[in-house]
Amino acid sequence: MINPLIVGRTNNGAKGTSLDVAEAIRKAADLYSFDERVTSGLSSAEGLIELVRDPSGDPDEKDYDPGVSDKRLLVKESEYRSVLSRCRREGNTLGTVLRQTFDGDTLRTLTRKHNSLRATNAHIVVVGHITPREFNATLEDSDMSGGSINRLLICLSRRSRLHSRMGNIPTDVLSEMGKLFLKAYQGAWNRGEMKFTEEFWTAWDSIYPELNRDRPDGWTTDATARCVTYVLRLAMLYALFDNDQEIGVEHLRAALALWAYCEHSARWLFSSMRRKWSGRPLVG
């Protein structure tokens, strides 16, 4: 799972536009059925697990719950500041469950003694939007130490140029992109385990020490601590979009380029923050 946190200013950050482009391509691929697996408004762990729950009860009894057969879920949070705040409320296990979804763990409710919920093999992606000011005002030391932030792919969003005439994607371009997306989607649907080429491993052996090198203590280092996990997941995604059977060195290079941008995004974000903190540097 990859959970992007899109950070951009309100006036020119284009946070919503960035997701709208991806959604337009998906719909151009005629994948409207996925709309049923899109939600927003995270408030509790129970509510999230409910949307991907397993069957429960006796099939012959009235209270039998068949559960949810499609375990895919896209959560769009245009106000991720609210999610961070809810995760810190006493008794709210939303933060714990979000971390478990990233790790691929089985999800369970911890607060309900009766009619407890359980979800296995859920694939939940959370796309959050936040402004730098909101991030600065909301973030706490507990978010960093608990691992909630380093499970997010921090990515700065801004307009590279202004288009007074809206700048919509031309219809023919959108149609072609939709065809490519559909081809990749269909190829990935029944794909089994993704393996790596020997060229991948040769390149990986050379860059792995750099990804794992010791870095100065600080919030930036904490926020990018899962770089190995993210680079591998991004490389797999690039391979799937190319409709390839294996993850190759070209997919690794693409993943490293995107990760470098996200790492620089995190460094800029924390370097721009002005706040009281516990004594640890913001930028490592």
C-alpha positions as CSV (number, residue, x, y, z in Angstrom):
1,M,0.0,0.0,0.0
2,I,1.1,3.6,-0.7
3,N,-0.5,6.4,1.2
4,P,0.4,9.8,-0.4
5,L,0.2,12.9,1.7
6,I,-0.2,15.8,-0.8
7,V,1.1,19.0,0.7
8,G,0.3,22.3,-1.0
9,R,-0.7,25.8,-0.3
10,T,-4.4,26.7,-0.7
11,N,-4.0,29.2,-3.5
12,N,-1.5,27.5,-5.8
13,G,-0.9,24.1,-4.4
14,A,-3.3,22.3,-6.8
15,K,-3.7,19.4,-4.3
16,G,-7.2,18.5,-5.5
17,T,-6.3,18.9,-9.1
18,S,-3.4,16.4,-8.8
19,L,-5.9,13.7,-7.7
20,D,-8.5,14.8,-10.2
21,V,-6.1,14.1,-13.1
22,A,-5.6,10.5,-11.9
23,E,-9.4,10.1,-11.4
24,A,-10.0,11.4,-14.9
25,I,-7.7,8.8,-16.4
26,R,-9.3,6.0,-14.4
27,K,-12.8,7.0,-15.7
28,A,-11.4,7.3,-19.2
29,A,-10.5,3.6,-18.8
30,D,-14.2,3.0,-18.0
31,L,-13.5,1.8,-14.5
32,Y,-16.5,3.4,-13.0
33,S,-17.3,0.4,-10.9
34,F,-14.5,1.3,-8.5
35,D,-16.5,4.4,-7.5
36,E,-18.3,2.2,-5.0
37,R,-14.9,1.5,-3.3
38,V,-14.1,5.2,-2.7
39,T,-14.9,7.0,0.5
40,S,-13.9,9.8,2.8
41,G,-14.4,11.1,6.3
42,L,-12.2,8.8,8.4
43,S,-13.3,9.1,12.0
44,S,-12.9,5.7,13.8
45,A,-11.1,2.4,13.3
46,E,-14.5,0.6,13.5
47,G,-15.9,2.6,10.7
48,L,-12.9,1.8,8.5
49,I,-12.8,-1.9,9.2
50,E,-16.6,-2.1,8.6
51,L,-16.0,-1.1,4.9
52,V,-13.6,-4.1,4.4
53,R,-14.9,-6.6,7.0
54,D,-14.8,-10.4,6.8
55,P,-18.0,-12.5,7.0
56,S,-19.1,-13.2,10.5
57,G,-21.7,-15.4,12.2
58,D,-23.4,-18.6,11.2
59,P,-24.7,-18.6,7.6
60,D,-27.8,-20.3,8.7
61,E,-28.7,-17.6,11.3
62,K,-30.4,-14.3,10.9
63,D,-27.5,-12.3,12.2
64,Y,-25.1,-13.7,9.6
65,D,-23.0,-11.0,7.9
66,P,-21.6,-11.9,4.5
67,G,-19.0,-9.2,4.9
68,V,-17.4,-7.3,2.0
69,S,-16.1,-9.3,-1.0
70,D,-14.1,-6.5,-2.6
71,K,-11.4,-5.6,0.0
72,R,-10.0,-2.6,-2.1
73,L,-10.7,0.8,-0.6
74,L,-9.6,4.3,-1.6
75,V,-10.0,6.9,1.1
76,K,-9.7,10.5,0.0
77,E,-9.1,13.0,2.8
78,S,-9.1,16.6,1.7
79,E,-8.6,17.7,5.3
80,Y,-5.9,15.3,6.6
81,R,-5.4,17.6,9.6
82,S,-8.7,16.3,11.0
83,V,-7.4,12.7,10.6
84,L,-4.2,13.5,12.5
85,S,-6.3,15.1,15.3
86,R,-8.7,12.2,15.6
87,C,-5.9,9.6,15.7
88,R,-4.7,11.3,19.0
89,R,-8.0,11.2,20.8
90,E,-8.1,9.0,23.8
91,G,-9.7,5.6,23.0
92,N,-9.6,6.2,19.3
93,T,-7.6,3.4,17.6
94,L,-7.8,4.8,14.1
95,G,-4.0,5.6,14.0
96,T,-3.2,2.0,15.0
97,V,-5.4,0.5,12.3
98,L,-4.0,2.9,9.6
99,R,-0.5,1.7,10.5
100,Q,-1.7,-1.9,10.3
101,T,-3.2,-1.4,6.9
102,F,0.1,-0.1,5.6
103,D,1.9,-3.2,7.1
104,G,-0.7,-5.6,5.6
105,D,-1.8,-6.9,9.0
106,T,-5.2,-8.4,9.8
107,L,-7.5,-5.6,11.1
108,R,-9.6,-6.1,14.3
109,T,-11.6,-3.9,16.5
110,L,-10.2,-3.7,20.0
111,T,-13.0,-1.8,21.7
112,R,-16.1,-3.9,20.8
113,K,-16.6,-7.0,23.0
114,H,-19.7,-8.2,21.0
115,N,-20.1,-8.2,17.2
116,S,-16.3,-7.6,16.8
117,L,-15.1,-6.8,13.4
118,R,-12.2,-8.4,11.5
119,A,-10.7,-7.8,8.1
120,T,-8.1,-9.9,6.3
121,N,-6.3,-9.1,3.1
122,A,-7.7,-5.6,2.9
123,H,-6.0,-3.2,0.5
124,I,-6.7,0.3,1.8
125,V,-5.0,3.4,0.3
126,V,-5.4,6.8,2.0
127,V,-4.7,9.9,-0.1
128,G,-4.5,12.9,2.2
129,H,-4.3,16.6,1.4
130,I,-2.9,19.2,3.8
131,T,-1.4,22.7,3.7
132,P,2.1,23.4,5.1
133,R,0.5,25.7,7.7
134,E,-2.0,23.0,8.8
135,F,0.8,20.4,9.0
136,N,2.9,22.7,11.1
137,A,0.0,23.5,13.5
138,T,-1.2,19.9,13.9
139,L,1.9,17.7,14.0
140,E,3.0,16.4,17.4
141,D,6.1,14.4,18.6
142,S,3.8,11.4,19.1
143,D,2.9,11.3,15.4
144,M,6.6,11.0,14.6
145,S,7.6,8.5,17.2
146,G,4.5,6.4,16.6
147,G,5.3,5.8,12.9
148,S,2.1,7.5,11.6
149,I,4.0,10.0,9.4
150,N,6.7,7.8,8.0
151,R,4.0,5.5,6.6
152,L,2.9,8.5,4.4
153,L,4.5,9.4,1.1
154,I,5.0,13.2,1.6
155,C,4.8,15.0,-1.8
156,L,4.7,18.7,-2.4
157,S,2.2,19.9,-4.9
158,R,2.3,23.2,-6.7
159,R,1.4,24.6,-10.1
160,S,4.4,24.7,-12.4
161,R,2.5,27.1,-14.7
162,L,-0.7,29.0,-14.8
163,H,-3.3,28.4,-17.5
164,S,-5.9,31.1,-17.8
165,R,-8.0,28.9,-20.2
166,M,-8.3,26.1,-17.6
167,G,-5.7,23.8,-19.1
168,N,-7.9,20.7,-19.4
169,I,-6.4,17.5,-20.7
170,P,-7.2,17.2,-24.5
171,T,-9.8,14.5,-25.1
172,D,-7.6,12.5,-27.4
173,V,-4.7,12.5,-24.9
174,L,-7.1,11.5,-22.1
175,S,-8.5,8.7,-24.2
176,E,-5.1,7.3,-25.0
177,M,-4.0,7.5,-21.3
178,G,-7.2,5.7,-20.4
179,K,-6.4,2.8,-22.8
180,L,-2.9,2.5,-21.3
181,F,-4.3,2.5,-17.8
182,L,-6.9,-0.1,-18.6
183,K,-4.3,-2.4,-20.2
184,A,-2.1,-2.1,-17.1
185,Y,-5.1,-2.7,-14.8
186,Q,-6.2,-5.8,-16.7
187,G,-2.6,-7.2,-16.8
188,A,-2.2,-6.7,-13.0
189,W,-5.6,-8.1,-12.0
190,N,-4.6,-11.8,-12.0
191,R,-0.9,-11.2,-11.6
192,G,0.7,-13.4,-9.0
193,E,3.9,-12.8,-7.1
194,M,6.1,-10.1,-8.7
195,K,9.8,-11.1,-9.0
196,F,12.9,-9.2,-9.8
197,T,15.3,-9.3,-12.7
198,E,19.0,-10.0,-12.1
199,E,19.7,-6.5,-13.4
200,F,17.5,-5.2,-10.6
201,W,19.4,-7.0,-8.0
202,T,22.7,-5.8,-9.3
203,A,21.5,-2.2,-9.1
204,W,19.8,-2.8,-5.8
205,D,23.0,-4.1,-4.1
206,S,24.8,-0.9,-5.1
207,I,22.2,1.6,-3.8
208,Y,20.9,-0.4,-0.7
209,P,23.7,0.8,1.6
210,E,22.8,4.5,0.7
211,L,19.2,3.9,1.5
212,N,20.1,2.5,4.9
213,R,22.9,4.8,5.8
214,D,22.8,6.6,9.2
215,R,21.3,10.0,9.0
216,P,21.3,12.9,11.5
217,D,18.6,12.6,14.2
218,G,15.6,14.7,13.4
219,W,12.0,14.7,12.2
220,T,13.0,14.6,8.6
221,T,14.9,11.4,9.2
222,D,11.9,10.0,11.1
223,A,9.5,11.0,8.3
224,T,11.5,9.2,5.6
225,A,12.5,6.1,7.7
226,R,10.6,3.7,5.4
227,C,12.5,4.6,2.3
228,V,13.4,1.0,1.4
229,T,9.7,-0.1,1.7
230,Y,8.5,2.7,-0.4
231,V,11.1,2.4,-3.1
232,L,10.3,-1.3,-3.5
233,R,6.5,-0.7,-3.6
234,L,6.9,2.1,-6.1
235,A,9.2,0.0,-8.3
236,M,6.5,-2.7,-8.3
237,L,3.9,-0.2,-9.3
238,Y,6.0,1.0,-12.2
239,A,6.4,-2.6,-13.4
240,L,2.7,-3.1,-13.2
241,F,2.0,0.1,-15.2
242,D,4.4,-1.2,-17.8
243,N,2.6,-4.5,-17.9
244,D,5.9,-6.3,-17.2
245,Q,6.1,-9.7,-15.6
246,E,9.2,-8.7,-13.5
247,I,10.5,-5.7,-11.7
248,G,13.5,-4.4,-13.6
249,V,16.2,-1.9,-13.1
250,E,14.2,0.7,-15.1
251,H,11.4,0.5,-12.6
252,L,13.9,0.9,-9.8
253,R,15.3,4.0,-11.3
254,A,11.9,5.5,-11.7
255,A,11.0,4.7,-8.1
256,L,14.3,6.2,-6.8
257,A,13.6,9.4,-8.8
258,L,10.1,9.7,-7.2
259,W,11.4,8.9,-3.8
260,A,14.1,11.6,-4.1
261,Y,11.4,14.2,-4.8
262,C,9.4,13.0,-1.8
263,E,12.4,13.0,0.4
264,H,13.2,16.6,-0.7
265,S,9.6,17.5,-0.1
266,A,9.8,16.3,3.5
267,R,13.1,18.1,4.0
268,W,11.6,21.4,2.7
269,L,8.5,20.9,4.7
270,F,10.3,20.5,8.0
271,S,12.8,23.2,7.3
272,S,10.0,25.6,6.8
273,M,8.3,24.8,10.1
274,R,8.6,27.2,13.0
275,R,7.2,25.7,16.2
276,K,8.0,24.5,19.7
277,W,9.4,21.0,19.8
278,S,10.8,18.6,22.3
279,G,14.5,19.3,21.7
280,R,15.1,17.2,18.6
281,P,15.9,19.0,15.4
282,L,13.2,19.2,12.7
283,V,15.6,18.7,9.8
284,G,18.0,15.8,10.0
